[in-house]
Amino acid sequence: MTVERDVAPVDLDLDRALPVGLIVSELISNALKYAFPDGRRGRVRVALAPQGETELEVSVSDDGVGLPPELNFDSITSLGLYLVRVLSRQIRGTLTVDRTGVGVTFALRFPK
């Protein structure tokens, strides 16, 4: 398993840094737990970058097995992903899930 990071130096206040850290931790944990079954090798990537003058985007992606097409992310009842959605709203962020191609990417845009 390879974990890569591409993190720009940004200033985050504590009210945003804690929820973002919890979100990233949960998404990495899910990728390690579900994306690579049966000892499959793969890559998890964490990125953080400014998006214009007023927003930041943090993303966690993997090249694992991906999410089943019938899975509706908004109706997942697991505690971890529920917390990801709640914390995203808490920081006024927009969470998107991209499952086109290989693996899955969770991207969260939020105000600076």
Buried (B, 14 or more C-beta within 10 A) or exposed (E): BEEEEEEEEEEBEEEBEBBBEBBBEBBBEBBBEBBBEEEEEBBBBBBBEEEEEEBBBBBBBBBBBBBEEEEEBEEBEEEBBEBBBEBBEBBEBEBEEEBEEEBBBBBBBBEB
